[in-house]
Amino acid sequence: MANSRRVEKVSSLIRKEISQMLISGIKDDRVGAGMVSILDVEMSGDLQHAKVFVSIYGTPEAKAETMEGLKACTPFVRRELGHRIRLRHTPEIRFVHDSSLEKGDQIIDLINRITPHDVPSAEEE
C-alpha cells in the first residue's frame, strides 16, 4: 500500500515538473508550449520507467513533428527531473501520444449532431 502511494506521488511530481518544462524549459521549436498537455504519467512499480501520456493539438503533421521534438528532448527532460526531484535513480522517460481526448471530442460532436427529431419521443413509440 505504501509503495503504491509512493508511485502515485512520484508520478504526480513528474507530471508537474514536465508540465513546467513545457511552459518554460524546453527550447525545441517543434514542441509548442500551448499545443502539448501532459495527461498522465504511468510509473513502473520500481520507479525506473515513466510513460508520459501527452495530448497534442494540431494537424497530423504537427502532431508527428511535436512527438519527434519530445523524443529529441527526452535526455534533457530526464536530466532536469534528476535535478528537480530527489530520487535514487531518475526514471527512463518515454513520451506516448494519447488521442483519447480527441476521440472524446469526436464522440461529443457526433452526439451534438443528433437533432431532437432524430430521437423518437416517448409519445411516438
N, CA, C and O of each residue as an XYZ file, in Angstrom:
500
protein
N       0.829     -1.197      0.000
C       0.000      0.000      0.000
C       0.871      1.258      0.000
O       0.623      2.186     -0.770
N       1.874      1.289      0.850
C       2.745      2.460      0.927
C       3.510      2.654     -0.379
O       3.740      3.783     -0.813
N       3.909      1.524     -1.012
C       4.642      1.621     -2.275
C       3.770      2.237     -3.362
O       4.255      3.052     -4.146
N       2.483      1.861     -3.426
C       1.623      2.418     -4.463
C       1.403      3.917     -4.235
O       1.265      4.672     -5.198
N       1.370      4.353     -2.978
C       1.263      5.782     -2.692
C       2.519      6.516     -3.154
O       2.444      7.627     -3.680
N       3.660      5.890     -2.954
C       4.918      6.493     -3.394
C       4.953      6.596     -4.923
O       5.371      7.615     -5.471
N       4.512      5.539     -5.603
C       4.469      5.560     -7.071
C       3.555      6.694     -7.538
O       3.906      7.431     -8.460
N       2.393      6.838     -6.913
C       1.457      7.908     -7.279
C       2.066      9.281     -7.029
O       1.916     10.189     -7.846
N       2.749      9.433     -5.905
C       3.354     10.712     -5.561
C       4.454     11.087     -6.558
O       4.516     12.226     -7.021
N       5.314     10.129     -6.884
C       6.394     10.383     -7.852
C       5.787     10.682     -9.222
O       6.253     11.580     -9.923
N       4.765      9.945     -9.599
C       4.088     10.161    -10.870
C       3.536     11.586    -10.947
O       3.691     12.266    -11.961
N       2.902     12.021     -9.883
C       2.339     13.366     -9.824
C       3.432     14.436     -9.902
O       3.275     15.440    -10.598
N       4.525     14.220     -9.195
C       5.646     15.167     -9.232
C       6.236     15.268    -10.639
O       6.530     16.362    -11.121
N       6.405     14.121    -11.289
C       6.967     14.109    -12.644
C       6.036     14.840    -13.602
O       6.491     15.608    -14.449
N       4.738     14.605    -13.470
C       3.756     15.282    -14.327
C       3.861     16.797    -14.146
O       3.887     17.547    -15.122
N       3.921     17.230    -12.904
C       4.006     18.657    -12.601
C       5.295     19.264    -13.170
O       5.260     20.324    -13.795
N       6.419     18.597    -12.955
C       7.701     19.131    -13.402
C       7.802     19.173    -14.929
O       8.304     20.148    -15.490
N       7.332     18.128    -15.598
C       7.389     18.140    -17.070
C       6.451     19.203    -17.627
O       6.770     19.842    -18.629
N       5.307     19.399    -16.998
C       4.395     20.467    -17.427
C       5.092     21.821    -17.327
O       4.973     22.653    -18.226
N       5.823     22.039    -16.230
C       6.577     23.278    -16.069
C       7.641     23.410    -17.157
O       7.851     24.495    -17.700
N       8.310     22.302    -17.471
C       9.342     22.340    -18.519
C       8.731     22.701    -19.868
O       9.354     23.411    -20.656
N       7.524     22.222    -20.143
C       6.868     22.542    -21.411
C       6.581     24.036    -21.502
O       6.622     24.615    -22.587
N       6.292     24.654    -20.366
C       5.988     26.079    -20.355
C       7.253     26.913    -20.511
O       7.270     27.886    -21.265
N       8.315     26.533    -19.797
C       9.460     27.442    -19.770
C      10.836     26.819    -19.992
O      11.821     27.548    -20.105
N      10.929     25.488    -20.056
C      12.266     24.914    -20.109
C      12.684     24.321    -21.432
O      13.869     24.343    -21.766
N      11.757     23.798    -22.186
C      12.103     23.106    -23.430
C      12.199     24.125    -24.559
O      11.240     24.840    -24.846
N      13.350     24.183    -25.186
C      13.612     25.201    -26.216
C      13.370     24.696    -27.644
O      13.472     25.474    -28.593
N      13.057     23.430    -27.806
C      12.842     22.860    -29.141
C      11.585     23.475    -29.759
O      10.501     23.386    -29.183
N      11.732     24.099    -30.932
C      10.602     24.753    -31.594
C       9.496     23.782    -31.991
O       8.345     24.183    -32.161
N       9.842     22.512    -32.136
C       8.827     21.527    -32.520
C       7.832     21.267    -31.398
O       6.728     20.778    -31.635
N       8.234     21.597    -30.178
C       7.367     21.363    -29.023
C       6.686     22.694    -28.681
O       7.238     23.514    -27.946
N       5.496     22.892    -29.217
C       4.754     24.125    -28.954
C       4.167     24.102    -27.556
O       3.442     23.171    -27.205
N       4.467     25.108    -26.757
C       4.048     25.126    -25.354
C       2.531     25.056    -25.199
O       2.036     24.385    -24.294
N       1.796     25.729    -26.057
C       0.349     25.728    -25.915
C      -0.329     24.539    -26.564
O      -1.542     24.373    -26.436
N       0.432     23.712    -27.259
C      -0.174     22.646    -28.036
C      -0.023     21.270    -27.397
O      -0.606     20.298    -27.879
N       0.745     21.176    -26.328
C       1.006     19.883    -25.696
C       0.493     19.921    -24.261
O       0.757     20.868    -23.520
N      -0.238     18.885    -23.882
C      -0.704     18.756    -22.498
C      -0.287     17.398    -21.965
O      -0.392     16.388    -22.660
N       0.183     17.380    -20.736
C       0.505     16.117    -20.067
C      -0.782     15.593    -19.464
O      -1.360     16.227    -18.582
N      -1.235     14.440    -19.932
C      -2.476     13.858    -19.429
C      -2.233     12.981    -18.210
O      -3.001     13.006    -17.248
N      -1.160     12.207    -18.262
C      -0.919     11.252    -17.181
C       0.542     10.809    -17.234
O       1.204     10.912    -18.267
N       1.018     10.323    -16.114
C       2.338      9.707    -16.052
C       2.158      8.362    -15.377
O       1.666      8.280    -14.251
N       2.556      7.316    -16.068
C       2.418      5.944    -15.550
C       3.810      5.449    -15.167
O       4.686      5.296    -16.019
N       3.994      5.206    -13.890
C       5.293      4.763    -13.378
C       5.318      3.248    -13.226
O       4.299      2.625    -12.929
N       6.490      2.670    -13.434
C       6.664      1.251    -13.117
C       6.757      1.153    -11.593
O       7.081      2.131    -10.920
N       6.476     -0.013    -11.065
C       6.490     -0.215     -9.619
C       7.825      0.071     -8.969
O       7.877      0.471     -7.806
N       8.919     -0.132     -9.714
C      10.253      0.120     -9.161
C      10.749      1.544     -9.428
O      11.895      1.873     -9.124
N       9.886      2.378     -9.991
C      10.182      3.786    -10.290
C      11.323      3.974    -11.285
O      11.945      5.035    -11.321
N      11.601      2.958    -12.087
C      12.693      3.036    -13.060
C      12.243      3.549    -14.427
O      13.060      4.024    -15.216
N      10.933      3.453    -14.708
C      10.409      3.838    -16.023
C       9.156      4.673    -15.855
O       8.319      4.398    -14.996
N       9.038      5.702    -16.689
C       7.857      6.563    -16.663
C       7.349      6.746    -18.085
O       8.081      7.196    -18.966
N       6.084      6.390    -18.297
C       5.423      6.675    -19.572
C       4.665      7.974    -19.369
O       3.817      8.078    -18.482
N       4.974      8.964    -20.196
C       4.333     10.263    -20.096
C       3.336     10.369    -21.246
O       3.724     10.461    -22.411
N       2.046     10.354    -20.904
C       0.998     10.411    -21.913
C       0.694     11.872    -22.224
O       0.382     12.658    -21.329
N       0.788     12.226    -23.512
C       0.586     13.604    -23.935
C      -0.551     13.704    -24.940
O      -0.785     12.799    -25.741
N      -1.245     14.824    -24.874
C      -2.249     15.168    -25.870
C      -1.669     16.315    -26.680
O      -1.143     17.277    -26.120
N      -1.765     16.210    -27.996
C      -1.197     17.228    -28.870
C      -2.295     17.762    -29.769
O      -2.998     16.997    -30.429
N      -2.439     19.072    -29.791
C      -3.442     19.718    -30.631
C      -2.795     20.149    -31.933
O      -1.703     20.719    -31.930
N      -3.463     19.881    -33.045
C      -2.954     20.335    -34.333
C      -3.187     19.321    -35.437
O      -3.881     18.321    -35.254
N      -2.598     19.600    -36.578
C      -2.725     18.717    -37.736
C      -1.918     17.443    -37.479
O      -1.053     17.422    -36.604
N      -2.199     16.387    -38.237
C      -1.403     15.164    -38.073
C       0.097     15.410    -38.252
O       0.914     14.799    -37.563
N       0.460     16.309    -39.181
C       1.872     16.621    -39.400
C       2.464     17.321    -38.180
O       3.581     17.021    -37.758
N       1.694     18.264    -37.616
C       2.169     18.999    -36.435
C       2.308     18.052    -35.244
O       3.239     18.184    -34.449
N       1.389     17.104    -35.122
C       1.455     16.130    -34.028
C       2.705     15.265    -34.157
O       3.406     15.021    -33.175
N       2.977     14.800    -35.385
C       4.165     13.963    -35.617
C       5.435     14.753    -35.323
O       6.369     14.228    -34.717
N       5.471     16.009    -35.750
C       6.642     16.851    -35.518
C       6.834     17.112    -34.018
O       7.959     17.105    -33.517
N       5.736     17.340    -33.319
C       5.812     17.574    -31.874
C       6.318     16.338    -31.155
O       7.138     16.445    -30.243
N       5.837     15.158    -31.557
C       6.322     13.914    -30.931
C       7.817     13.737    -31.184
O       8.547     13.301    -30.294
N       8.278     14.071    -32.388
C       9.710     13.994    -32.684
C      10.485     14.938    -31.770
O      11.544     14.582    -31.252
N       9.954     16.136    -31.578
C      10.596     17.103    -30.692
C      10.653     16.603    -29.257
O      11.671     16.753    -28.583
N       9.555     16.006    -28.789
C       9.528     15.463    -27.424
C      10.546     14.340    -27.265
O      11.254     14.272    -26.261
N      10.614     13.462    -28.260
C      11.581     12.362    -28.186
C      13.016     12.892    -28.200
O      13.890     12.357    -27.519
N      13.248     13.947    -28.981
C      14.594     14.522    -29.056
C      15.001     15.179    -27.739
O      16.182     15.183    -27.389
N      14.034     15.732    -27.008
C      14.388     16.427    -25.765
C      14.278     15.510    -24.543
O      14.423     15.979    -23.414
N      14.028     14.224    -24.746
C      13.913     13.282    -23.627
C      15.147     13.276    -22.718
O      14.983     13.271    -21.498
N      16.375     13.278    -23.255
C      17.539     13.325    -22.357
C      17.564     14.588    -21.487
O      17.915     14.532    -20.308
N      17.187     15.726    -22.082
C      17.121     16.976    -21.319
C      16.082     16.859    -20.203
O      16.347     17.237    -19.062
N      14.898     16.335    -20.535
C      13.820     16.199    -19.553
C      14.267     15.296    -18.414
O      14.034     15.612    -17.247
N      14.895     14.196    -18.729
C      15.357     13.265    -17.694
C      16.410     13.918    -16.788
O      16.373     13.773    -15.566
N      17.333     14.628    -17.407
C      18.384     15.308    -16.633
C      17.770     16.373    -15.719
O      18.148     16.485    -14.552
N      16.831     17.146    -16.245
C      16.161     18.169    -15.440
C      15.382     17.542    -14.286
O      15.398     18.057    -13.167
N      14.700     16.426    -14.561
C      13.973     15.738    -13.480
C      14.937     15.304    -12.389
O      14.615     15.374    -11.203
N      16.120     14.856    -12.793
C      17.131     14.448    -11.824
C      17.546     15.586    -10.906
O      17.854     15.370     -9.733
N      17.552     16.808    -11.450
C      17.898     17.976    -10.640
C      16.732     18.426     -9.759
O      16.934     18.887     -8.636
N      15.512     18.287    -10.278
C      14.341     18.834     -9.593
C      13.718     17.897     -8.566
O      13.147     18.350     -7.574
N      13.827     16.593     -8.802
C      13.200     15.611     -7.910
C      14.288     14.725     -7.331
O      15.109     14.175     -8.065
N      14.291     14.591     -6.036
C      15.293     13.759     -5.370
C      14.845     12.304     -5.345
O      13.989     11.913     -4.552
N      15.439     11.516     -6.227
C      15.187     10.079     -6.285
C      16.536      9.378     -6.357
O      17.524      9.953     -6.813
N      16.564      8.144     -5.906
C      17.810      7.373     -6.004
C      18.230      7.247     -7.466
O      19.399      7.437     -7.801
N      17.268      6.926     -8.337
C      17.525      6.798     -9.774
C      16.458      7.594    -10.514
O      15.267      7.453    -10.237
N      16.883      8.421    -11.445
C      15.925      9.148    -12.272
C      15.359      8.167    -13.298
O      16.117      7.488    -13.990
N      14.038      8.090    -13.399
C      13.455      7.097    -14.307
C      13.713      7.398    -15.782
O      13.901      8.548    -16.178
N      13.717      6.347    -16.569
C      13.749      6.484    -18.022
C      12.398      7.069    -18.427
O      11.359      6.637    -17.928
N      12.410      8.041    -19.323
C      11.196      8.729    -19.742
C      10.832      8.285    -21.153
O      11.688      8.196    -22.034
N       9.547      8.009    -21.350
C       9.054      7.703    -22.701
C       7.766      8.478    -22.934
O       6.800      8.321    -22.187
N       7.749      9.310    -23.960
C       6.555     10.071    -24.303
C       5.652      9.225    -25.194
O       6.116      8.599    -26.147
N       4.358      9.212    -24.874
C       3.380      8.431    -25.620
C       2.226      9.354    -25.986
O       1.640     10.001    -25.118
N       1.901      9.413    -27.284
C       0.764     10.240    -27.717
C      -0.537      9.553    -27.311
O      -0.746      8.377    -27.608
N      -1.396     10.284    -26.642
C      -2.697      9.765    -26.189
C      -3.778     10.555    -26.905
O      -3.924     11.758    -26.685
N      -4.533      9.886    -27.758
C      -5.558     10.576    -28.549
C      -6.952     10.425    -27.942
O      -7.943     10.691    -28.622
N      -7.053     10.008    -26.694
C      -8.360      9.781    -26.090
C      -9.196     11.056    -26.008
O     -10.416     10.999    -26.163
N      -8.562     12.208    -25.766
C      -9.331     13.464    -25.720
C      -9.912     13.791    -27.093
O     -11.054     14.240    -27.198
N      -9.124     13.566    -28.140
C      -9.602     13.821    -29.494
C     -10.782     12.910    -29.826
O     -11.775     13.348    -30.408
N     -10.660     11.640    -29.447
C     -11.752     10.698    -29.703
C     -12.996     11.095    -28.928
O     -14.113     10.982    -29.434
N     -12.807     11.556    -27.709
C     -13.934     12.038    -26.905
C     -14.611     13.226    -27.555
O     -15.838     13.311    -27.573
N     -13.809     14.157    -28.098
C     -14.366     15.320    -28.794
C     -15.170     14.885    -30.017
O     -16.227     15.447    -30.300
N     -14.667     13.883    -30.739
C     -15.385     13.387    -31.913
C     -16.728     12.782    -31.513
O     -17.735     12.990    -32.190
N     -16.738     12.039    -30.421
C     -17.988     11.420    -29.953
C     -18.983     12.498    -29.535
O     -20.165     12.414    -29.866
N     -18.507     13.512    -28.808
C     -19.386     14.606    -28.382
C     -19.937     15.334    -29.605
O     -21.113     15.697    -29.638
N     -19.084     15.548    -30.614
C     -19.533     16.199    -31.839
C     -20.626     15.386    -32.522
O     -21.619     15.943    -32.991
N     -20.443     14.061    -32.577
C     -21.462     13.204    -33.186
C     -22.769     13.262    -32.397
O     -23.849     13.322    -32.986
N     -22.674     13.245    -31.087
C     -23.882     13.329    -30.249
C     -24.588     14.661    -30.472
O     -25.815     14.711    -30.554
N     -23.813     15.736    -30.570
C     -24.408     17.065    -30.778
C     -25.065     17.205    -32.142
O     -25.952     18.039    -32.321
N     -24.640     16.400    -33.102
C     -25.237     16.453    -34.447
C     -26.630     15.826    -34.475
O     -27.431     16.110    -35.366
N     -26.904     14.990    -33.511
C     -28.229     14.363    -33.467
C     -29.231     15.432    -33.069
O     -29.120     16.025    -31.996
N     -30.193     15.675    -33.918
C     -31.202     16.690    -33.605
C     -32.372     16.032    -32.893
O     -32.548     14.818    -32.990
N     -33.173     16.809    -32.181
C     -34.287     16.222    -31.424
C     -35.247     15.388    -32.279
O     -35.834     14.430    -31.777
N     -35.418     15.740    -33.581
C     -36.332     14.944    -34.412
C     -35.737     13.582    -34.788
O     -36.460     12.703    -35.258
N     -34.435     13.400    -34.586
C     -33.795     12.112    -34.849
C     -34.077     11.101    -33.742
O     -33.997      9.892    -33.959
N     -34.402     11.598    -32.572
C     -34.635     10.724    -31.419
C     -36.133     10.662    -31.172
O     -36.752     11.691    -30.903
N     -36.741      9.458    -31.258
C     -38.187      9.367    -31.039
C     -38.525      9.707    -29.591
O     -37.834      9.304    -28.655
N     -39.609     10.459    -29.440
C     -40.043     10.791    -28.075
C     -40.846      9.630    -27.524
O     -41.204      8.716    -28.267
N     -41.129      9.652    -26.249
C     -41.871      8.577    -25.597
C     -43.301      8.506    -26.137
O     -43.894      7.427    -26.160
N     -43.870      9.649    -26.576
C     -45.240      9.681    -27.097
C     -45.342      9.005    -28.458
O     -46.385      8.441    -28.788
N     -44.258      9.054    -29.266
C     -44.286      8.491    -30.604
C     -44.143      6.976    -30.585
O     -44.538      6.308    -31.540
N     -43.595      6.437    -29.535
C     -43.345      4.998    -29.505
C     -44.540      4.203    -29.166
O     -44.468      2.976    -29.107
